[in-house]
Amino acid sequence: MKNLYACMYMAICAALFFSLGCSTGESTISPAFYDLKPEKVALVDISGDIHGNTPKNQAEDFFSKEMMEKGYRIIERSRVNSVLKEQNFQHSDRTTAAGAAEIGKVLNVEAVMMLNFSVDGEKVSVTGRIVDTQTAEVLWIGTGRGGSGSLMATLGGAAAGAATGALVGSQVRGDNTATVAGAVGTGAMGGAAGKTLTPQEARVVQMAIEKMVAELPAK
């Protein structure tokens, strides 16, 4: 019984640790950024491990909020998509500095921004690039990282629940040999696919974006 109590304590501590999360950010800025001092920025592309319009829209909302709080004016992707259709741009034009700069010129903005998301298990990172629309020079590159995503939250909850369930089960059966690990393994694999980010995923994406934009000079 002592071992079960110890396992339950460790599982609950792990769940609390996972739920706290962590995030970091870093960036590199060109001196040309301060010469241009862009105020209006068009978000031309969201690429990487976030797929589908709805998750991308969620990420864009988080990004726009952080940028507006910094004092920037944002041209959203829906306007960019209209320009692509009107001007016969290819979607691949968004992914290069030169192509994105040309789109920015049509939009009449000083700079464009591209976001790329990478998901590695429970960790999400986002890298942003700001490009001068006149010179196609990369003015700024920033990265933000968030931890404690849906997998870790699920694992933490499963650990606590499995430990508690194992303890109750052992008391009912009168044995001390219930295995917590097996129950955790089953619970941690749970989850349902959806068209929107789960609350845990959304929070990790938001954390990563917050850290990335925090590295960008305010207007």
ChimeraX attribute file (.defattr): number of C-alpha atoms within 10 A of each C-alpha:
attribute: neighborCount
match mode: 1-to-1
recipient: residues
	/A:1	14
	/A:2	8
	/A:3	12
	/A:4	19
	/A:5	14
	/A:6	11
	/A:7	21
	/A:8	22
	/A:9	15
	/A:10	15
	/A:11	25
	/A:12	20
	/A:13	15
	/A:14	18
	/A:15	21
	/A:16	15
	/A:17	15
	/A:18	22
	/A:19	20
	/A:20	10
	/A:21	17
	/A:22	16
	/A:23	19
	/A:24	18
	/A:25	21
	/A:26	16
	/A:27	18
	/A:28	13
	/A:29	17
	/A:30	12
	/A:31	10
	/A:32	13
	/A:33	18
	/A:34	11
	/A:35	8
	/A:36	12
	/A:37	14
	/A:38	19
	/A:39	14
	/A:40	15
	/A:41	24
	/A:42	26
	/A:43	26
	/A:44	25
	/A:45	23
	/A:46	23
	/A:47	16
	/A:48	12
	/A:49	14
	/A:50	17
	/A:51	13
	/A:52	10
	/A:53	12
	/A:54	13
	/A:55	18
	/A:56	18
	/A:57	16
	/A:58	16
	/A:59	20
	/A:60	20
	/A:61	14
	/A:62	19
	/A:63	21
	/A:64	20
	/A:65	14
	/A:66	19
	/A:67	21
	/A:68	13
	/A:69	12
	/A:70	15
	/A:71	13
	/A:72	17
	/A:73	17
	/A:74	19
	/A:75	19
	/A:76	17
	/A:77	17
	/A:78	12
	/A:79	13
	/A:80	20
	/A:81	14
	/A:82	11
	/A:83	16
	/A:84	18
	/A:85	11
	/A:86	9
	/A:87	10
	/A:88	9
	/A:89	15
	/A:90	10
	/A:91	14
	/A:92	10
	/A:93	17
	/A:94	25
	/A:95	16
	/A:96	13
	/A:97	22
	/A:98	19
	/A:99	17
	/A:100	27
	/A:101	29
	/A:102	21
	/A:103	24
	/A:104	28
	/A:105	15
	/A:106	13
	/A:107	18
	/A:108	13
	/A:109	21
	/A:110	20
	/A:111	31
	/A:112	31
	/A:113	26
	/A:114	21
	/A:115	23
	/A:116	17
	/A:117	22
	/A:118	15
	/A:119	16
	/A:120	10
	/A:121	12
	/A:122	17
	/A:123	22
	/A:124	24
	/A:125	25
	/A:126	27
	/A:127	23
	/A:128	22
	/A:129	21
	/A:130	27
	/A:131	28
	/A:132	27
	/A:133	25
	/A:134	14
	/A:135	12
	/A:136	19
	/A:137	17
	/A:138	21
	/A:139	22
	/A:140	21
	/A:141	21
	/A:142	22
	/A:143	25
	/A:144	26
	/A:145	26
	/A:146	27
	/A:147	25
	/A:148	25
	/A:149	27
	/A:150	24
	/A:151	19
	/A:152	22
	/A:153	23
	/A:154	21
	/A:155	25
	/A:156	25
	/A:157	22
	/A:158	25
	/A:159	29
	/A:160	23
	/A:161	20
	/A:162	25
	/A:163	27
	/A:164	20
	/A:165	16
	/A:166	24
	/A:167	24
	/A:168	13
	/A:169	14
	/A:170	17
	/A:171	13
	/A:172	9
	/A:173	10
	/A:174	10
	/A:175	11
	/A:176	15
	/A:177	12
	/A:178	20
	/A:179	15
	/A:180	22
	/A:181	16
	/A:182	12
	/A:183	17
	/A:184	21
	/A:185	14
	/A:186	13
	/A:187	18
	/A:188	19
	/A:189	12
	/A:190	11
	/A:191	11
	/A:192	6
	/A:193	7
	/A:194	8
	/A:195	10
	/A:196	16
	/A:197	18
	/A:198	16
	/A:199	11
	/A:200	18
	/A:201	22
	/A:202	18
	/A:203	19
	/A:204	25
	/A:205	28
	/A:206	24
	/A:207	24
	/A:208	29
	/A:209	34
	/A:210	24
	/A:211	23
	/A:212	27
	/A:213	24
	/A:214	20
	/A:215	19
	/A:216	17
	/A:217	13
	/A:218	14
	/A:219	13
